[in-house]
Amino acid sequence: MKIGGISILLLTGILNYILILFQLGSGLRILKVPLGVHRKTGALLVVCASAHALLAILAH
């Protein structure tokens, strides 16, 4: 499964990494964001990580 010649698994993995860095930065108050933004990106991280895991299982 590819989008523009790049694996969907790779794209979701990169997105997960970016979301984890954002969550870490906002949780440690390195990045000053409202609590609501931190919560919403946390929920997005759970959804994206679940999709990444499901796609990885189905790929093998």
N, C-alpha and C positions, 0 to 999 in steps of 0.2 A: 504494500500500500504506500503510494507516494503522492506527494503534492509538489508539482514543479520539479520533479526529479529527486526530491529529498524525502527520505522516509518519514512517515507520520510519527513513528516511535522516536526518532531523533528530534523532531520538532517539539513533541510533548515533553521530552526529557530536558531540552534546553529551556522551555517555558517553565517547567518545574524548578529548575536551578535558579532562574531569574526570580521566580516567586519566593523561593526559600531565602534568597539573599535579601529581597525586599522585606519579608517578614522578620528576619533577623535584625536588619537595620532599623525597622520601625519599632520592633519590640525592645531593642536596646536604646531607643531614642537617639540613634545616630541620624535617622531621617525623622523629621518632625511632621507627622501626619495625624489626622484625627483618628480616634479609636474606631469609628465606624469604617473608615477605609481599611484599617488593619484587619478588622473582622471580616469584611467582604473579600479581601484578597486571601485571607486564610481559608474561607469557604471555597473560593476559586481554586486554591492550591489543592484542597481535598478532591474536588471534582476532576481536576487535571491529572493528579497523581493516580486516581482510580482509573481514569480512561487510559493512561499510560500503562498501568499494570494489566488491565484487561486486554489491551492490544498486544502486549508482550506475550501474554498467555496464549492468545489466539494465533499469534504468529508462529508459535512452535508447536 
